[in-house]
């Protein structure tokens, strides 16, 4: 993938370089959600579920993302960046379109927990 004005990364200004996600695995128990509540209580941390599972979403741009959307360390970027394919990416369609649930903060997740676990507050 080249770093040129024809590249989708240049066109969208590197949207995928403004956050990172972490798979959470299966979320079933009340204790799983108690821990998740603690995580989303932190600034810039969100949670979502899509068809492939539950994830933490950390908002924060890569320190090497340049104002024009290009990578400041393109030639020496980490392997995960080198492996990234952008044939279909956030430029084409926002990932959030496929979220089943999206919790931007503690209160949103708490409301979900209270519905999911009838005895949440007991």
N, CA, C and O atoms as CSV, one atom per row, in Angstrom:
chain,resi,resn,atom,element,x,y,z
A,1,UNK,N,N,0.858,-1.174,0.000
A,1,UNK,CA,C,0.000,0.000,0.000
A,1,UNK,C,C,0.903,1.236,0.000
A,1,UNK,O,O,1.790,1.377,0.842
A,2,UNK,N,N,0.665,2.087,-0.925
A,2,UNK,CA,C,1.485,3.287,-0.996
A,2,UNK,C,C,0.896,4.391,-0.139
A,2,UNK,O,O,-0.270,4.347,0.253
A,3,UNK,N,N,1.712,5.360,0.138
A,3,UNK,CA,C,1.272,6.506,0.923
A,3,UNK,C,C,1.161,7.678,-0.035
A,3,UNK,O,O,2.039,8.539,-0.088
A,4,UNK,N,N,0.063,7.700,-0.799
A,4,UNK,CA,C,-0.131,8.748,-1.799
A,4,UNK,C,C,-1.549,9.282,-1.734
A,4,UNK,O,O,-2.384,8.767,-0.989
A,5,UNK,N,N,-1.816,10.309,-2.510
A,5,UNK,CA,C,-3.135,10.939,-2.486
A,5,UNK,C,C,-4.215,10.043,-3.079
A,5,UNK,O,O,-5.398,10.341,-2.914
A,6,UNK,N,N,-3.856,8.954,-3.764
A,6,UNK,CA,C,-4.846,8.017,-4.298
A,6,UNK,C,C,-5.268,6.997,-3.243
A,6,UNK,O,O,-6.282,6.319,-3.410
A,7,UNK,N,N,-4.521,6.884,-2.190
A,7,UNK,CA,C,-4.786,5.900,-1.144
A,7,UNK,C,C,-5.965,6.338,-0.279
A,7,UNK,O,O,-6.092,7.517,0.052
A,8,UNK,N,N,-6.828,5.387,0.086
A,8,UNK,CA,C,-7.980,5.705,0.929
A,8,UNK,C,C,-7.560,6.285,2.273
A,8,UNK,O,O,-8.295,7.091,2.844
A,9,UNK,N,N,-6.410,5.902,2.790
A,9,UNK,CA,C,-5.936,6.434,4.072
A,9,UNK,C,C,-5.757,7.950,3.978
A,9,UNK,O,O,-6.067,8.681,4.919
A,10,UNK,N,N,-5.265,8.401,2.860
A,10,UNK,CA,C,-5.084,9.834,2.634
A,10,UNK,C,C,-6.440,10.524,2.526
A,10,UNK,O,O,-6.623,11.629,3.039
A,11,UNK,N,N,-7.380,9.878,1.866
A,11,UNK,CA,C,-8.698,10.470,1.638
A,11,UNK,C,C,-9.498,10.626,2.931
A,11,UNK,O,O,-10.200,11.623,3.100
A,12,UNK,N,N,-9.403,9.667,3.836
A,12,UNK,CA,C,-10.205,9.752,5.066
A,12,UNK,C,C,-9.420,10.338,6.236
A,12,UNK,O,O,-9.957,10.476,7.334
A,13,UNK,N,N,-8.173,10.678,6.013
A,13,UNK,CA,C,-7.302,11.272,7.043
A,13,UNK,C,C,-6.965,10.278,8.152
A,13,UNK,O,O,-6.752,10.675,9.298
A,14,UNK,N,N,-6.916,8.982,7.816
A,14,UNK,CA,C,-6.460,7.968,8.765
A,14,UNK,C,C,-7.421,7.692,9.908
A,14,UNK,O,O,-6.986,7.555,11.051
A,15,UNK,N,N,-8.719,7.605,9.630
A,15,UNK,CA,C,-9.721,7.378,10.681
A,15,UNK,C,C,-9.362,6.175,11.561
A,15,UNK,O,O,-9.493,6.244,12.783
A,16,UNK,N,N,-8.912,5.080,10.952
A,16,UNK,CA,C,-8.606,3.881,11.740
A,16,UNK,C,C,-7.382,4.081,12.637
A,16,UNK,O,O,-7.101,3.246,13.496
A,17,UNK,N,N,-6.664,5.167,12.443
A,17,UNK,CA,C,-5.509,5.483,13.292
A,17,UNK,C,C,-5.885,6.416,14.442
A,17,UNK,O,O,-5.011,6.964,15.113
A,18,UNK,N,N,-7.197,6.596,14.667
A,18,UNK,CA,C,-7.652,7.472,15.744
A,18,UNK,C,C,-8.258,6.686,16.907
A,18,UNK,O,O,-8.780,7.274,17.854
A,19,UNK,N,N,-8.188,5.373,16.830
A,19,UNK,CA,C,-8.694,4.512,17.912
A,19,UNK,C,C,-8.059,3.135,17.782
A,19,UNK,O,O,-7.446,2.819,16.762
A,20,UNK,N,N,-8.206,2.334,18.799
A,20,UNK,CA,C,-7.794,0.939,18.738
A,20,UNK,C,C,-8.852,0.127,19.481
A,20,UNK,O,O,-9.564,0.653,20.337
A,21,UNK,N,N,-8.947,-1.145,19.149
A,21,UNK,CA,C,-9.926,-2.009,19.798
A,21,UNK,C,C,-9.234,-3.223,20.398
A,21,UNK,O,O,-8.122,-3.585,20.013
A,22,UNK,N,N,-9.915,-3.834,21.341
A,22,UNK,CA,C,-9.407,-5.046,21.986
A,22,UNK,C,C,-10.568,-5.998,22.195
A,22,UNK,O,O,-11.575,-5.637,22.802
A,23,UNK,N,N,-10.427,-7.220,21.689
A,23,UNK,CA,C,-11.469,-8.232,21.856
A,23,UNK,C,C,-11.585,-8.618,23.333
A,23,UNK,O,O,-10.581,-8.775,24.028
A,24,UNK,N,N,-12.815,-8.766,23.790
A,24,UNK,CA,C,-13.063,-9.099,25.195
A,24,UNK,C,C,-13.399,-10.561,25.434
A,24,UNK,O,O,-13.362,-11.017,26.577
A,25,UNK,N,N,-13.716,-11.288,24.411
A,25,UNK,CA,C,-14.139,-12.669,24.603
A,25,UNK,C,C,-15.611,-12.714,24.970
A,25,UNK,O,O,-16.328,-11.724,24.821
A,26,UNK,N,N,-16.049,-13.844,25.443
A,26,UNK,CA,C,-17.455,-14.034,25.780
A,26,UNK,C,C,-17.817,-13.255,27.036
A,26,UNK,O,O,-17.117,-13.312,28.047
A,27,UNK,N,N,-18.912,-12.536,26.953
A,27,UNK,CA,C,-19.402,-11.737,28.077
A,27,UNK,C,C,-20.736,-12.334,28.514
A,27,UNK,O,O,-21.754,-12.154,27.845
A,28,UNK,N,N,-20.723,-13.046,29.642
A,28,UNK,CA,C,-21.949,-13.694,30.103
A,28,UNK,C,C,-22.311,-13.319,31.531
A,28,UNK,O,O,-23.455,-12.977,31.831
A,29,UNK,N,N,-21.338,-13.388,32.382
A,29,UNK,CA,C,-21.594,-13.246,33.817
A,29,UNK,C,C,-21.706,-11.787,34.240
A,29,UNK,O,O,-21.163,-10.885,33.601
A,30,UNK,N,N,-22.414,-11.590,35.316
A,30,UNK,CA,C,-22.535,-10.252,35.892
A,30,UNK,C,C,-21.140,-9.694,36.191
A,30,UNK,O,O,-20.890,-8.506,35.985
A,31,UNK,N,N,-20.251,-10.533,36.668
A,31,UNK,CA,C,-18.891,-10.075,36.984
A,31,UNK,C,C,-18.154,-9.568,35.741
A,31,UNK,O,O,-17.342,-8.649,35.839
A,32,UNK,N,N,-18.431,-10.160,34.572
A,32,UNK,CA,C,-17.832,-9.674,33.319
A,32,UNK,C,C,-18.246,-8.221,33.074
A,32,UNK,O,O,-17.427,-7.381,32.704
A,33,UNK,N,N,-19.529,-7.946,33.288
A,33,UNK,CA,C,-20.050,-6.609,33.032
A,33,UNK,C,C,-19.670,-5.624,34.134
A,33,UNK,O,O,-19.538,-4.428,33.874
A,34,UNK,N,N,-19.494,-6.111,35.355
A,34,UNK,CA,C,-19.002,-5.225,36.418
A,34,UNK,C,C,-17.609,-4.718,36.070
A,34,UNK,O,O,-17.296,-3.545,36.273
A,35,UNK,N,N,-16.781,-5.607,35.547
A,35,UNK,CA,C,-15.425,-5.219,35.137
A,35,UNK,C,C,-15.482,-4.257,33.946
A,35,UNK,O,O,-14.735,-3.280,33.894
A,36,UNK,N,N,-16.368,-4.540,32.998
A,36,UNK,CA,C,-16.518,-3.674,31.833
A,36,UNK,C,C,-17.004,-2.278,32.236
A,36,UNK,O,O,-16.579,-1.281,31.652
A,37,UNK,N,N,-17.877,-2.209,33.215
A,37,UNK,CA,C,-18.322,-0.906,33.720
A,37,UNK,C,C,-17.139,-0.083,34.219
A,37,UNK,O,O,-17.035,1.110,33.935
A,38,UNK,N,N,-16.256,-0.733,34.960
A,38,UNK,CA,C,-15.062,-0.049,35.457
A,38,UNK,C,C,-14.233,0.481,34.285
A,38,UNK,O,O,-13.722,1.599,34.342
A,39,UNK,N,N,-14.099,-0.325,33.218
A,39,UNK,CA,C,-13.294,0.079,32.079
A,39,UNK,C,C,-13.898,1.288,31.352
A,39,UNK,O,O,-13.184,2.238,31.032
A,40,UNK,N,N,-15.209,1.253,31.093
A,40,UNK,CA,C,-15.818,2.362,30.347
A,40,UNK,C,C,-15.992,3.613,31.202
A,40,UNK,O,O,-16.346,4.670,30.680
A,41,UNK,N,N,-15.750,3.507,32.495
A,41,UNK,CA,C,-15.776,4.692,33.357
A,41,UNK,C,C,-14.560,5.585,33.092
A,41,UNK,O,O,-14.512,6.722,33.562
A,42,UNK,N,N,-13.594,5.084,32.354
A,42,UNK,CA,C,-12.383,5.844,32.034
A,42,UNK,C,C,-12.562,6.652,30.759
A,42,UNK,O,O,-13.198,6.200,29.808
A,43,UNK,N,N,-12.003,7.832,30.751
A,43,UNK,CA,C,-12.082,8.736,29.607
A,43,UNK,C,C,-11.543,8.078,28.340
A,43,UNK,O,O,-10.465,7.483,28.347
A,44,UNK,N,N,-12.297,8.191,27.266
A,44,UNK,CA,C,-11.850,7.670,25.981
A,44,UNK,C,C,-12.073,6.188,25.775
A,44,UNK,O,O,-11.694,5.650,24.734
A,45,UNK,N,N,-12.690,5.501,26.756
A,45,UNK,CA,C,-12.911,4.063,26.640
A,45,UNK,C,C,-14.400,3.811,26.424
A,45,UNK,O,O,-15.244,4.294,27.179
A,46,UNK,N,N,-14.699,3.055,25.393
A,46,UNK,CA,C,-16.065,2.660,25.070
A,46,UNK,C,C,-16.102,1.151,24.904
A,46,UNK,O,O,-15.056,0.503,24.901
A,47,UNK,N,N,-17.293,0.583,24.766
A,47,UNK,CA,C,-17.450,-0.847,24.517
A,47,UNK,C,C,-18.510,-1.028,23.445
A,47,UNK,O,O,-19.439,-0.230,23.325
A,48,UNK,N,N,-18.355,-2.083,22.677
A,48,UNK,CA,C,-19.376,-2.404,21.685
A,48,UNK,C,C,-19.418,-3.899,21.447
A,48,UNK,O,O,-18.480,-4.630,21.768
A,49,UNK,N,N,-20.532,-4.335,20.875
A,49,UNK,CA,C,-20.704,-5.720,20.451
A,49,UNK,C,C,-21.123,-5.691,18.998
A,49,UNK,O,O,-22.005,-4.929,18.603
A,50,UNK,N,N,-20.473,-6.535,18.203
A,50,UNK,CA,C,-20.895,-6.728,16.822
A,50,UNK,C,C,-21.050,-8.225,16.588
A,50,UNK,O,O,-21.021,-8.999,17.545
A,51,UNK,N,N,-21.213,-8.644,15.358
A,51,UNK,CA,C,-21.436,-10.063,15.064
A,51,UNK,C,C,-20.289,-10.968,15.500
A,51,UNK,O,O,-20.487,-12.168,15.690
A,52,UNK,N,N,-19.101,-10.409,15.660
A,52,UNK,CA,C,-17.960,-11.246,16.035
A,52,UNK,C,C,-17.664,-11.239,17.533
A,52,UNK,O,O,-16.800,-11.993,17.981
A,53,UNK,N,N,-18.355,-10.411,18.323
A,53,UNK,CA,C,-18.156,-10.443,19.768
A,53,UNK,C,C,-18.126,-9.067,20.412
A,53,UNK,O,O,-18.533,-8.064,19.826
A,54,UNK,N,N,-17.627,-9.062,21.645
A,54,UNK,CA,C,-17.527,-7.846,22.460
A,54,UNK,C,C,-16.123,-7.257,22.352
A,54,UNK,O,O,-15.133,-7.983,22.269
A,55,UNK,N,N,-16.060,-5.912,22.353
A,55,UNK,CA,C,-14.778,-5.211,22.219
A,55,UNK,C,C,-14.727,-3.973,23.092
A,55,UNK,O,O,-15.745,-3.335,23.360
A,56,UNK,N,N,-13.519,-3.647,23.530
A,56,UNK,CA,C,-13.249,-2.333,24.086
A,56,UNK,C,C,-12.790,-1.462,22.930
A,56,UNK,O,O,-12.108,-1.937,22.023
A,57,UNK,N,N,-13.155,-0.211,22.959
A,57,UNK,CA,C,-12.732,0.754,21.957
A,57,UNK,C,C,-12.035,1.883,22.707
A,57,UNK,O,O,-12.636,2.547,23.552
A,58,UNK,N,N,-10.775,2.088,22.390
A,58,UNK,CA,C,-9.979,3.153,23.013
A,58,UNK,C,C,-9.851,4.297,22.021
A,58,UNK,O,O,-9.226,4.142,20.971
A,59,UNK,N,N,-10.428,5.426,22.339
A,59,UNK,CA,C,-10.309,6.606,21.477
A,59,UNK,C,C,-8.991,7.305,21.772
A,59,UNK,O,O,-8.681,7.621,22.921
A,60,UNK,N,N,-8.244,7.534,20.747
A,60,UNK,CA,C,-6.955,8.213,20.872
A,60,UNK,C,C,-6.158,7.982,19.611
A,60,UNK,O,O,-5.935,6.839,19.210
A,61,UNK,N,N,-5.730,9.049,18.988
A,61,UNK,CA,C,-5.035,8.897,17.708
A,61,UNK,C,C,-3.598,8.445,17.901
A,61,UNK,O,O,-2.963,8.724,18.918
A,62,UNK,N,N,-3.116,7.753,16.911
A,62,UNK,CA,C,-1.725,7.312,16.892
A,62,UNK,C,C,-0.826,8.547,16.919
A,62,UNK,O,O,-1.099,9.533,16.234
A,63,UNK,N,N,0.229,8.491,17.698
A,63,UNK,CA,C,1.126,9.639,17.807
A,63,UNK,C,C,1.846,9.941,16.504
A,63,UNK,O,O,2.416,11.022,16.353
A,64,UNK,N,N,1.831,9.007,15.558
A,64,UNK,CA,C,2.535,9.213,14.293
A,64,UNK,C,C,1.619,9.651,13.149
A,64,UNK,O,O,2.086,9.868,12.031
A,65,UNK,N,N,0.321,9.781,13.421
A,65,UNK,CA,C,-0.614,10.237,12.395
A,65,UNK,C,C,-0.385,11.720,12.130
A,65,UNK,O,O,-0.499,12.548,13.033
A,66,UNK,N,N,-0.066,12.039,10.902
A,66,UNK,CA,C,0.224,13.412,10.511
A,66,UNK,C,C,-1.072,14.174,10.216
A,66,UNK,O,O,-2.091,13.554,9.914
A,67,UNK,N,N,-1.047,15.505,10.299
A,67,UNK,CA,C,-2.265,16.303,10.075
A,67,UNK,C,C,-2.986,15.985,8.768
A,67,UNK,O,O,-4.213,16.068,8.726
A,68,UNK,N,N,-2.290,15.633,7.722
A,68,UNK,CA,C,-2.927,15.314,6.445
A,68,UNK,C,C,-3.461,13.901,6.355
A,68,UNK,O,O,-4.040,13.525,5.336
A,69,UNK,N,N,-3.278,13.110,7.400
A,69,UNK,CA,C,-3.775,11.742,7.405
A,69,UNK,C,C,-2.749,10.693,7.019
A,69,UNK,O,O,-3.080,9.513,6.916
A,70,UNK,N,N,-1.521,11.102,6.807
A,70,UNK,CA,C,-0.480,10.150,6.449
A,70,UNK,C,C,0.302,9.706,7.682
A,70,UNK,O,O,0.267,10.358,8.725
A,71,UNK,N,N,0.998,8.600,7.545
A,71,UNK,CA,C,1.782,8.039,8.643
A,71,UNK,C,C,3.168,8.682,8.690
A,71,UNK,O,O,3.869,8.749,7.680
A,72,UNK,N,N,3.545,9.145,9.859
A,72,UNK,CA,C,4.844,9.787,10.038
A,72,UNK,C,C,6.009,8.819,10.106
A,72,UNK,O,O,7.164,9.233,10.014
A,73,UNK,N,N,5.720,7.521,10.268
A,73,UNK,CA,C,6.783,6.506,10.308
A,73,UNK,C,C,6.471,5.386,9.322
A,73,UNK,O,O,6.747,4.218,9.597
A,74,UNK,N,N,5.905,5.735,8.192
A,74,UNK,CA,C,5.411,4.758,7.221
A,74,UNK,C,C,6.435,3.664,6.905
A,74,UNK,O,O,6.081,2.485,6.893
A,75,UNK,N,N,7.659,4.017,6.655
A,75,UNK,CA,C,8.681,3.032,6.275
A,75,UNK,C,C,9.044,2.089,7.417
A,75,UNK,O,O,9.505,0.975,7.165
A,76,UNK,N,N,8.848,2.507,8.661
A,76,UNK,CA,C,9.216,1.670,9.816
A,76,UNK,C,C,8.011,1.374,10.713
A,76,UNK,O,O,8.189,1.020,11.878
A,77,UNK,N,N,6.790,1.514,10.191
A,77,UNK,CA,C,5.572,1.306,10.982
A,77,UNK,C,C,5.500,-0.125,11.507
A,77,UNK,O,O,6.099,-1.028,10.924
A,78,UNK,N,N,4.768,-0.339,12.607
A,78,UNK,CA,C,4.649,-1.678,13.188
A,78,UNK,C,C,4.027,-2.690,12.216
A,78,UNK,O,O,3.325,-2.317,11.277
A,79,UNK,N,N,4.296,-3.959,12.459
A,79,UNK,CA,C,3.808,-5.024,11.576
A,79,UNK,C,C,2.289,-5.037,11.467
A,79,UNK,O,O,1.753,-5.299,10.391
A,80,UNK,N,N,1.586,-4.759,12.563
A,80,UNK,CA,C,0.124,-4.760,12.510
A,80,UNK,C,C,-0.384,-3.727,11.505
A,80,UNK,O,O,-1.397,-3.949,10.842
A,81,UNK,N,N,0.314,-2.608,11.394
A,81,UNK,CA,C,-0.048,-1.586,10.406
A,81,UNK,C,C,0.279,-2.071,8.992
A,81,UNK,O,O,-0.472,-1.813,8.051
A,82,UNK,N,N,1.401,-2.771,8.852
A,82,UNK,CA,C,1.793,-3.290,7.542
A,82,UNK,C,C,0.793,-4.349,7.057
A,82,UNK,O,O,0.508,-4.447,5.864
A,83,UNK,N,N,0.272,-5.133,7.995
A,83,UNK,CA,C,-0.652,-6.217,7.647
A,83,UNK,C,C,-2.067,-5.725,7.360
A,83,UNK,O,O,-2.861,-6.444,6.755
A,84,UNK,N,N,-2.383,-4.519,7.784
A,84,UNK,CA,C,-3.741,-3.989,7.627
A,84,UNK,C,C,-4.109,-3.838,6.153
A,84,UNK,O,O,-3.385,-3.212,5.379
A,85,UNK,N,N,-5.223,-4.409,5.787
A,85,UNK,CA,C,-5.753,-4.287,4.425
A,85,UNK,C,C,-6.887,-3.278,4.464
A,85,UNK,O,O,-7.767,-3.378,5.319
A,86,UNK,N,N,-6.886,-2.334,3.579
A,86,UNK,CA,C,-7.972,-1.359,3.574
A,86,UNK,C,C,-8.849,-1.491,2.330
A,86,UNK,O,O,-9.392,-0.503,1.833
A,87,UNK,N,N,-8.980,-2.722,1.833
A,87,UNK,CA,C,-9.876,-2.943,0.701
A,87,UNK,C,C,-11.294,-2.511,1.072
A,87,UNK,O,O,-12.016,-1.945,0.251
A,88,UNK,N,N,-11.680,-2.781,2.308
A,88,UNK,CA,C,-12.970,-2.343,2.849
A,88,UNK,C,C,-12.673,-1.799,4.234
A,88,UNK,O,O,-12.257,-2.544,5.121
A,89,UNK,N,N,-12.882,-0.508,4.424
A,89,UNK,CA,C,-12.491,0.099,5.693
A,89,UNK,C,C,-13.457,1.216,6.067
A,89,UNK,O,O,-14.499,1.379,5.432
A,90,UNK,N,N,-13.115,1.973,7.081
A,90,UNK,CA,C,-13.970,3.052,7.583
A,90,UNK,C,C,-14.243,4.130,6.531
A,90,UNK,O,O,-15.240,4.846,6.628
A,91,UNK,N,N,-13.383,4.251,5.545
A,91,UNK,CA,C,-13.652,5.199,4.466
A,91,UNK,C,C,-14.886,4.758,3.672
A,91,UNK,O,O,-15.680,5.589,3.232
A,92,UNK,N,N,-15.036,3.442,3.494
A,92,UNK,CA,C,-16.158,2.888,2.744
A,92,UNK,C,C,-17.454,2.886,3.560
A,92,UNK,O,O,-18.534,3.167,3.040
A,93,UNK,N,N,-17.322,2.564,4.845
A,93,UNK,CA,C,-18.490,2.465,5.720
A,93,UNK,C,C,-18.014,2.465,7.167
A,93,UNK,O,O,-17.073,1.746,7.504
A,94,UNK,N,N,-18.639,3.249,8.018
A,94,UNK,CA,C,-18.220,3.273,9.425
A,94,UNK,C,C,-18.409,1.902,10.091
A,94,UNK,O,O,-19.431,1.246,9.891
A,95,UNK,N,N,-17.442,1.488,10.862
A,95,UNK,CA,C,-17.549,0.222,11.594
A,95,UNK,C,C,-18.765,0.238,12.501
A,95,UNK,O,O,-19.397,-0.797,12.714
A,96,UNK,N,N,-19.096,1.395,13.034
A,96,UNK,CA,C,-20.216,1.507,13.977
A,96,UNK,C,C,-21.556,1.116,13.355
A,96,UNK,O,O,-22.511,0.830,14.078
A,97,UNK,N,N,-21.634,1.102,12.052
A,97,UNK,CA,C,-22.867,0.682,11.380
A,97,UNK,C,C,-23.208,-0.768,11.731
A,97,UNK,O,O,-24.370,-1.168,11.659
A,98,UNK,N,N,-22.210,-1.543,12.103
A,98,UNK,CA,C,-22.401,-2.960,12.392
A,98,UNK,C,C,-22.438,-3.270,13.890
A,98,UNK,O,O,-22.479,-4.436,14.283
A,99,UNK,N,N,-22.422,-2.237,14.716
A,99,UNK,CA,C,-22.507,-2.463,16.155
A,99,UNK,C,C,-23.923,-2.898,16.514
A,99,UNK,O,O,-24.899,-2.279,16.090
A,100,UNK,N,N,-24.023,-3.956,17.290
A,100,UNK,CA,C,-25.308,-4.390,17.830
A,100,UNK,C,C,-25.613,-3.552,19.069
A,100,UNK,O,O,-26.733,-3.082,19.264
A,101,UNK,N,N,-24.585,-3.380,19.898
A,101,UNK,CA,C,-24.650,-2.510,21.077
A,101,UNK,C,C,-23.428,-1.609,21.043
A,101,UNK,O,O,-22.362,-2.010,20.574
A,102,UNK,N,N,-23.587,-0.387,21.541
A,102,UNK,CA,C,-22.466,0.538,21.642
A,102,UNK,C,C,-22.659,1.358,22.916
A,102,UNK,O,O,-23.666,2.047,23.079
A,103,UNK,N,N,-21.686,1.271,23.807
A,103,UNK,CA,C,-21.762,1.972,25.089
A,103,UNK,C,C,-20.633,2.992,25.154
A,103,UNK,O,O,-19.457,2.631,25.212
A,104,UNK,N,N,-21.000,4.256,25.145
A,104,UNK,CA,C,-20.020,5.342,25.125
A,104,UNK,C,C,-19.564,5.732,26.522
A,104,UNK,O,O,-18.553,6.418,26.677
A,105,UNK,N,N,-20.304,5.298,27.541
A,105,UNK,CA,C,-19.919,5.662,28.900
A,105,UNK,C,C,-20.559,4.709,29.914
A,105,UNK,O,O,-21.318,3.808,29.558
A,106,UNK,N,N,-20.237,4.930,31.146
A,106,UNK,CA,C,-20.695,4.113,32.266
A,106,UNK,C,C,-22.216,4.030,32.333
A,106,UNK,O,O,-22.771,2.941,32.482
A,107,UNK,N,N,-22.892,5.171,32.225
A,107,UNK,CA,C,-24.346,5.189,32.386
A,107,UNK,C,C,-25.068,4.406,31.297
A,107,UNK,O,O,-26.062,3.735,31.577
A,108,UNK,N,N,-24.586,4.481,30.067
A,108,UNK,CA,C,-25.203,3.706,28.990
A,108,UNK,C,C,-25.057,2.210,29.245
A,108,UNK,O,O,-26.006,1.448,29.061
A,109,UNK,N,N,-23.875,1.796,29.664
A,109,UNK,CA,C,-23.658,0.373,29.952
A,109,UNK,C,C,-24.441,-0.063,31.187
A,109,UNK,O,O,-24.989,-1.165,31.204
A,110,UNK,N,N,-24.504,0.765,32.204
A,110,UNK,CA,C,-25.256,0.423,33.410
A,110,UNK,C,C,-26.730,0.191,33.087
A,110,UNK,O,O,-27.327,-0.754,33.603
A,111,UNK,N,N,-27.316,1.020,32.257
A,111,UNK,CA,C,-28.718,0.845,31.863
A,111,UNK,C,C,-28.908,-0.510,31.169
A,111,UNK,O,O,-29.902,-1.192,31.420
A,112,UNK,N,N,-27.976,-0.904,30.306
A,112,UNK,CA,C,-28.022,-2.199,29.637
A,112,UNK,C,C,-27.916,-3.332,30.664
A,112,UNK,O,O,-28.670,-4.303,30.599
A,113,UNK,N,N,-26.988,-3.208,31.604
A,113,UNK,CA,C,-26.789,-4.239,32.624
A,113,UNK,C,C,-28.055,-4.439,33.463
A,113,UNK,O,O,-28.414,-5.568,33.798
A,114,UNK,N,N,-28.712,-3.359,33.791
A,114,UNK,CA,C,-29.945,-3.447,34.581
A,114,UNK,C,C,-31.051,-4.165,33.820
A,114,UNK,O,O,-31.879,-4.845,34.427
A,115,UNK,N,N,-31.075,-4.024,32.506
A,115,UNK,CA,C,-32.070,-4.745,31.701
A,115,UNK,C,C,-31.680,-6.207,31.522
A,115,UNK,O,O,-32.528,-7.097,31.585
A,116,UNK,N,N,-30.408,-6.444,31.300
A,116,UNK,CA,C,-29.933,-7.804,31.039
A,116,UNK,C,C,-29.992,-8.678,32.283
A,116,UNK,O,O,-30.365,-9.849,32.212
A,117,UNK,N,N,-29.621,-8.101,33.426
A,117,UNK,CA,C,-29.596,-8.851,34.692
A,117,UNK,C,C,-30.680,-8.263,35.593
A,117,UNK,O,O,-30.495,-7.198,36.182
A,118,UNK,N,N,-31.796,-8.953,35.695
A,118,UNK,CA,C,-32.950,-8.445,36.429
A,118,UNK,C,C,-32.623,-8.142,37.890
A,118,UNK,O,O,-33.259,-7.283,38.502
A,119,UNK,N,N,-31.649,-8.832,38.444
A,119,UNK,CA,C,-31.270,-8.632,39.850
A,119,UNK,C,C,-29.964,-7.836,39.974
A,119,UNK,O,O,-29.237,-7.994,40.954
A,120,UNK,N,N,-29.666,-6.991,38.997
A,120,UNK,CA,C,-28.408,-6.251,38.973
A,120,UNK,C,C,-28.153,-5.476,40.270
A,120,UNK,O,O,-27.055,-5.544,40.822
A,121,UNK,N,N,-29.135,-4.757,40.751
A,121,UNK,CA,C,-28.953,-3.888,41.919
A,121,UNK,C,C,-29.169,-4.598,43.244
A,121,UNK,O,O,-29.130,-3.953,44.292
A,122,UNK,N,N,-29.390,-5.872,43.231
A,122,UNK,CA,C,-29.654,-6.601,44.493
A,122,UNK,C,C,-28.429,-7.292,45.004
A,122,UNK,O,O,-28.477,-7.944,46.046
